[in-house]
Amino acid sequence: VGWVSWNMTINTLHLGLTAVNYDGYVFQESPMRFWDLVDKFGLTIAYIWSSTLEFMETHGWTPSKFPYHLLLKRL
């Protein structure tokens, strides 16, 4: 995943966009942590592992349950 993260970051910066990189267990503070970050930084595009999305779906933490998903254009 390292090279993918690098390419995503470089492309983001090249386009003049702001990159927010998060390293760590996204659910450490709460199941809402990822969506809180989406809301806090006003993210419109999020690069996240598919296994993390599957984990969220399994536990019922899907974007449709939270209003924050309205900000995202791409996930």
C-alpha positions in Angstrom: 0.0 0.0 0.0 3.0 2.3 0.5 3.4 3.1 -3.2 -0.3 3.6 -3.7 -0.4 6.1 -0.8 2.6 7.9 -2.3 1.0 8.2 -5.8 -2.3 9.4 -4.3 -0.6 12.0 -2.2 1.6 13.3 -5.1 -1.3 13.4 -7.5 -3.4 15.3 -4.9 -0.7 17.9 -4.3 0.0 18.2 -8.0 -3.7 19.1 -8.6 -3.4 21.8 -5.9 -5.7 20.0 -3.5 -5.1 19.5 0.2 -4.2 16.1 1.4 -5.1 14.8 4.9 -3.1 11.7 5.8 -4.2 9.6 8.8 -2.0 6.9 10.2 -3.4 4.7 12.9 -6.4 2.7 13.9 -9.3 4.8 12.7 -11.8 3.4 15.2 -9.7 3.8 18.3 -11.7 6.7 19.7 -15.1 5.7 18.4 -16.8 4.0 15.5 -17.6 7.4 14.1 -13.9 8.5 13.9 -13.6 8.2 10.1 -16.8 10.1 9.5 -15.8 12.7 12.1 -12.6 13.3 10.1 -14.7 13.6 6.9 -16.8 16.2 8.6 -13.9 18.1 10.4 -11.8 18.5 7.2 -14.7 18.7 4.8 -13.3 15.9 2.7 -14.8 15.4 -0.7 -12.6 12.4 -1.8 -11.4 9.7 0.6 -8.9 6.9 -0.1 -9.6 4.1 2.3 -8.9 0.4 2.3 -11.7 -1.9 1.1 -11.2 -4.1 4.2 -11.9 -1.1 6.4 -15.1 -0.4 4.5 -16.1 -4.0 4.9 -15.4 -3.9 8.6 -17.6 -0.8 8.9 -20.4 -2.4 6.9 -20.2 -5.6 9.0 -20.6 -3.5 12.2 -23.4 -1.3 10.7 -21.2 1.8 10.5 -22.1 2.6 7.0 -22.1 6.1 5.5 -25.9 6.1 5.0 -26.3 6.2 8.8 -24.4 9.4 9.1 -24.9 12.8 7.4 -21.2 13.2 6.8 -21.3 11.1 3.7 -23.0 13.9 1.9 -19.7 15.7 1.7 -17.9 12.8 -0.1 -17.9 12.8 -3.9 -15.7 9.8 -4.2 -14.9 7.0 -1.8 
